[in-house]
Amino acid sequence: MRYVKPHYYDAFCCSADKCPDTCCAGWQIMIDDDSLNRYSQLKGGFGSRIANSIDWQEGCFLQYKGRCALLNQENLCDMVTELGEEYLCETCSRYPRHIEEFEGLREMSLSLSCPVAAKMILNCEEGLELIQEEDEAEDPLDEEFDDFDVLLFTQLEDARNVLFQIVQGQMKQGESTISTNDCSMEKRMHLILEMAAQMQDCVDEGRLYDMEKIIVRFSGADIGEMQVRNSFLSEREGFLRLREGFEVLKRLERLRDEWSSVLTGAWDTLYAKGEEHYLKIRGEFLREYGCGGRFYADWQLFLKNLLLSFLYTYFCGAVYDDWIYSKAAFAVFSVVYVQEFVMFRFISSDKDIDKHDWVELAYRYAREVEHSDDNLNLLEEWFQNSRQGRERN
């Protein structure tokens, strides 16, 4: 078995009641079968409380006013205080650690929806470094990977490495490494979408072996000179595309009540009054966060880390559904709209925001989007359909 994890993965430590938020509220906490069986055998007063705190038909903890039935007023879990951490179900003991399973490989990551993990990921100054380990153990899920496309997965891994290079500003050209730090994040995101679109064409047209040419071309190219096709980042229709994407966000399932106020506030502030009003706000924002602005360097680092996190977590999952473009588009879309939410906070707070606000808006966005399969599926379908519609036109 091969194991891959970010270099900061093992440094995570839950801040418990010191956390600025709680992972025990706002979403359904599913319980694995082994834990359900163990909880059903608990005796005494606390055993009765556990029994009354579980929806046994759905296999999840009940909630009261959006909070887990076992979460106390100090934002601590009574399960832990009464019985110890070893009694936590898999969902609670693992979060925010996340595992993607592939044939002979487990990729581990930290979820951006956790405030502590988000701070670690988004403030990381050394970029993303993946640590690989191997052992002699056989894959316990080997039979479940009978139809696993090893060729496609290998190409996706190679492509993701190139995407990392594009984001982090270091591209390979022959035996040399060239810096692309003067290339804007917008240009980098255009290139990511273009590379993914070309790879998607290969899948759609049954030309898997041509992917290698695309990977080589993007890994050795001068990205400052590369041309890209039309995308949802189009400058010509930028405002309309941004507003259209925000309309999709408004249709998603809401997991936290406070997210509705963020969406409503951002819509009213940024989009409701038209393009001219939006561009004025964007101009004010870019004077502080754009090239030459006082927050530019820190902001570019934040955006890079955000983009890397989404690409690492989702891109190779295309091996299961062939939706390469939508995985890359989701990563870019997330960066674009986290920036929009930061821009909204910047204006609505009279420009009095800092890195803590950036991180907060990022983890709140991740909570709403990543922890709902319905939301993820709706977004991916929209990316695929939007791309197909644009190409037909």
C-alpha positions, 0 to 999 in steps of 0.5 A, a space after each residue: 500500500 502507498 500512502 500520501 499526505 501533505 507535509 503538515 498533516 500530522 501536525 494537526 491538533 484539535 483545539 476542542 473548546 478553544 475552537 472559534 466554531 464547532 464541528 458538532 453543529 450544522 450537519 448530520 453526524 453519521 455513525 458507523 455500524 460498529 459504533 452503533 452496536 457498541 452504543 446499543 450495549 451501553 448501560 446506566 444513566 449515560 447509556 440511556 442518554 446515548 440511546 435517546 441521542 441517536 436516530 437509530 433508523 437513520 444511524 446518526 446523532 440527533 440534533 437540538 437547535 442545530 447542535 449535536 445532542 451530546 454537545 454541551 454548552 462549553 462546546 465539548 462532547 459529553 461522550 468524550 468527557 464521560 467515556 473517553 475518546 475511544 468511544 467516538 464514532 469514525 466520523 467524529 474521531 477522524 474529522 477533519 482528516 479525510 481519506 480518498 481511496 484508490 487502488 493500492 493508494 490512500 490519499 490523506 488530507 485535512 478538511 478546510 471546513 475545520 477552522 484549525 486545519 484551514 488556518 494551517 493550510 491557508 497560512 502555510 508559507 512553504 507551499 504544498 509538499 506531499 509525503 509518500 510512504 509505502 508498506 507491504 500490506 495488501 489493499 483490503 478493498 482490492 476486490 472493489 477496484 476490479 474496474 479501476 482504470 490504472 492508466 487514467 489514474 496515472 495520467 491524473 496523478 501526473 497532470 495534478 503534479 503539473 497543476 501544482 507546478 502552475 499554481 506554485 510558480 515553478 515549471 519544469 523546462 527540460 532539465 531546468 526549473 523556470 519561475 512563473 511568479 510574475 504570472 497572475 493567479 487569474 492566468 494560472 487558473 485559466 491555464 488549469 481550466 485549459 489543461 483540464 478541458 483538453 484532458 476532458 476532450 481526450 476522455 470524451 473522444 476516447 483518446 486516453 493516450 493523447 493525455 500524455 502529450 498534453 501533460 508534457 506540453 503544459 509541464 514544459 511551456 512558458 505559461 506566460 505565453 500560452 493561450 487559453 480558450 473561453 472559460 467561465 473566467 472570461 474577462 469580456 463577460 466577467 460580471 455576468 459569469 460571476 453573477 451566474 455562478 453566484 446564482 448557483 451558490 444560492 441554489 445549494 442546500 444551506 447547512 448553517 443559518 449564518 451562511 444565508 446572511 453571508 450569501 444575501 449580504 454578498 449578493 446585495 453588496 456586489 451584484 444587485 446594483 449592476 456591473 458598474 457598481 461591482 467594478 467600483 468595489 472591485 477596484 477598491 479591493 484590488 488597490 489593497 489586494 492587487 499587484 502593488 497593494 499592501 496585502 498582495 503578497 499575503 493574499 497571493 499565498 492565501 489564494 495559492 494554498 486554497 487552490 492547491 488544497 482543492 486540487 489535491 483533494 478532488 482532482 484525481 477523483 475523476 478516475 471514478 466518473 471521468 469528469 476531469 474538467 469539473 474537478 478542476 473547475 470546482 477548485 477554480 470556482 472555489 477560489 474565485 468565490 472565496 475571493 468574492 466573499 472576502 471582497 464583500 467583507 472588505 467593503 461591508 466592514 469599511 476595509 477593516 479585515 485581516 487574515 483571520 477573516 480570510 480563513 473564516 470565510 474559506 472554512 465557512 464556504 467549505 462547510 457549506 459546499 464540501 459537506 453536502 453530496 447534493 451540493 457537490 454534485 449540483 456544482 459539478 453538473 453545472 460545470 460540465 453542462 456550462 462547458 458543453 453549452 459554451 463549446 456548442 455556441 
